[in-house]
Amino acid sequence: MNRDEVRGKAQEIKGRIKEAAGTLTGNKDLESEGADERASGDALESAGRARRKVGEALEELGEKIRK
């Protein structure tokens, strides 16, 4: 996991907690804020995962070229 994946996962979890707290307390603003934060964390995690996979593919290509 790279930095973006970890930060994205943390933000997603934080958003889920806020969303659940908003649902439990009936606070629609907190629920909405949590949903937005969860979605943004998921996007950051996905971008980090994509970057890692591109890096791995480049490393693999470099190894094949060396052989």
LUMGUTOR-491147 format. One record per residue (C-alpha): residue number from 1; x, y, z. Coordinates in steps of 0.05 Angstrom, whole numbers, plus 32768, in hexadecimal, padded with zeros to 4 digits. Last residue first. Layout:
<node num="NUM" X="X" Y="Y" Z="Z"/>
...
END
This chain:
<node num="67" X="814B" Y="7F36" Z="7E77"/>
<node num="66" X="8152" Y="7F81" Z="7E88"/>
<node num="65" X="8114" Y="7F91" Z="7E5F"/>
<node num="64" X="80EA" Y="7F5F" Z="7E86"/>
<node num="63" X="8101" Y="7F7D" Z="7EC8"/>
<node num="62" X="80EF" Y="7FC3" Z="7EB0"/>
<node num="61" X="80AA" Y="7FAC" Z="7E9A"/>
<node num="60" X="809E" Y="7F8E" Z="7EDF"/>
<node num="59" X="80B4" Y="7FCE" Z="7F00"/>
<node num="58" X="8086" Y="7FF6" Z="7ED2"/>
<node num="57" X="804C" Y="7FC8" Z="7EE2"/>
<node num="56" X="8059" Y="7FCF" Z="7F2D"/>
<node num="55" X="8059" Y="801B" Z="7F26"/>
<node num="54" X="8019" Y="801A" Z="7EFF"/>
<node num="53" X="7FF9" Y="7FEE" Z="7F34"/>
<node num="52" X="8010" Y="801D" Z="7F6B"/>
<node num="51" X="7FF3" Y="8059" Z="7F47"/>
<node num="50" X="7FB1" Y="8035" Z="7F3E"/>
<node num="49" X="7FAE" Y="8023" Z="7F88"/>
<node num="48" X="7FBD" Y="806A" Z="7F9B"/>
<node num="47" X="7F86" Y="8084" Z="7F6D"/>
<node num="46" X="7F55" Y="8051" Z="7F8B"/>
<node num="45" X="7F67" Y="8066" Z="7FD2"/>
<node num="44" X="7F5D" Y="80AF" Z="7FC1"/>
<node num="43" X="7F19" Y="80A0" Z="7FA1"/>
<node num="42" X="7F03" Y="8077" Z="7FDE"/>
<node num="41" X="7F19" Y="80AF" Z="800C"/>
<node num="40" X="7EF0" Y="80E1" Z="7FE4"/>
<node num="39" X="7EB3" Y="80B4" Z="7FE7"/>
<node num="38" X="7EBA" Y="80AB" Z="8032"/>
<node num="37" X="7EC3" Y="80F5" Z="803D"/>
<node num="36" X="7E85" Y="8105" Z="8014"/>
<node num="35" X="7E5C" Y="80D0" Z="803A"/>
<node num="34" X="7E76" Y="80EB" Z="807D"/>
<node num="33" X="7E63" Y="8133" Z="806B"/>
<node num="32" X="7E1E" Y="811A" Z="8057"/>
<node num="31" X="7E13" Y="80F6" Z="8098"/>
<node num="30" X="7E2E" Y="8131" Z="80C0"/>
<node num="29" X="7DFD" Y="815F" Z="809B"/>
<node num="28" X="7DC3" Y="812E" Z="80A3"/>
<node num="27" X="7DCA" Y="812B" Z="80EF"/>
<node num="26" X="7D98" Y="80F6" Z="8103"/>
<node num="25" X="7DC5" Y="80E0" Z="813C"/>
<node num="24" X="7DCF" Y="8099" Z="8124"/>
<node num="23" X="7DD3" Y="80AC" Z="80DB"/>
<node num="22" X="7E04" Y="80E5" Z="80E9"/>
<node num="21" X="7E2F" Y="80B7" Z="8113"/>
<node num="20" X="7E2E" Y="8083" Z="80DB"/>
<node num="19" X="7E44" Y="80B6" Z="80A7"/>
<node num="18" X="7E7A" Y="80D1" Z="80D5"/>
<node num="17" X="7E95" Y="808B" Z="80E1"/>
<node num="16" X="7E92" Y="807A" Z="8097"/>
<node num="15" X="7EB6" Y="80BA" Z="8086"/>
<node num="14" X="7EEE" Y="80AB" Z="80B7"/>
<node num="13" X="7EF5" Y="8066" Z="8098"/>
<node num="12" X="7EF9" Y="8083" Z="8052"/>
<node num="11" X="7F2C" Y="80B7" Z="8069"/>
<node num="10" X="7F58" Y="8080" Z="8087"/>
<node num="9" X="7F52" Y="8056" Z="8048"/>
<node num="8" X="7F64" Y="8092" Z="801C"/>
<node num="7" X="7FA0" Y="80A3" Z="8048"/>
<node num="6" X="7FB9" Y="805B" Z="8044"/>
<node num="5" X="7FAE" Y="8055" Z="7FF9"/>
<node num="4" X="7FCE" Y="8099" Z="7FED"/>
<node num="3" X="800C" Y="8086" Z="8015"/>
<node num="2" X="8018" Y="8045" Z="7FF0"/>
<node num="1" X="8000" Y="8000" Z="8000"/>
END
